[in-house]
Amino acid sequence: NYTLGTSDSIIYMNTTQVLTASLPDATTVNGIVYTIKNANSNLMVIDASGSQTIDGVRSLTGTLGQSWTVSADNDVWLVLSSHSSSA
């Protein structure tokens, strides 16, 4: 599991276990953009901070090859793009 920080931009979730990427409080990183890809995990979870949401939901889940680019906008997270590939 991994908590994203201000020096992160592209995160590859790369293990055969279920992994959770925890987003920071959107109000403290307003405007930051992260791309998170499931490179080798059975299941990847992206969790918003506290009661914040990611396009209206508390978390995103994806299987191998799924990726999302998300951005902090005031007190919420927005999905800018999503993609699914075989790797």
N, C-alpha and C positions, 0 to 999 in steps of 0.2 A: 504494500500500500504506500501511497505517496501523496504528500501535501504539496501542491504547486506553490512556487514562490515568485518573486518579482524578476528573478534572473532566468526563469524558464520561458521557453517559447514553443518548442516542439518536444513532445514527450512520447516516447515509444514504450508501451506496456509490453514487456517481453519476458514472460515466464509462463509456465503451464498452469499456474494457480489462478484462482479468481483474484483479480486486482481491483483496488479502488483508488481512483485519482480524486482527491478532495480539493475543490476550488477554494481559494481564499475569499474573504469577505469582499464582495464586489465594490463596496464603498471605499475600500482602502487601496484598490488597484484599478480605479475607473479608467477605462480605455485600453487596458491590457488585452492582448489577444493570445490565446493558446491553441495549438493544434495537438490533439491527443489521438494516438493511433494504437489500436490493438494489434501488435505485431506477432504475438505468439501466445496469447492467453486464452484459456477456455472461455472466460467471460470477463469483460471489463465493465466497471461501473464508474461513472463520473458523478460525484455528489456536489451539490451546491452547499454553501456555507449557511449554517443556522436555518432560518426560515426562508432564505432566498430561493429563487427558482431559476431553472434553465428553460427559457421559453415556456414558462407556466408549469413545469414539472420539477419535482425535487431532485430527480436523478435521471441519467441516461444509461442504458446498458447496451453493450455490443459484443458480438462474437468476433472471431478471428477476421481481420481485414477491415473492420469498421473503424472509421475515424471521424472526428468532429473538430471544427474550428469554432471556438466560442470567444465572446468578448464581454467584458464587464461594462455595463451601462448603468451608472448610478447605483441602484441597489438590487439589480437583477443581472442575470447572465443571458446573453442572446446567442443562438446558434447562427453563425454566419454561413457555414456550409457543413455538409456531411457527405461521406463517401463510403462505399463498401467495395472491397477488392478481395482477391483470393489470397493476398499475402500482407 
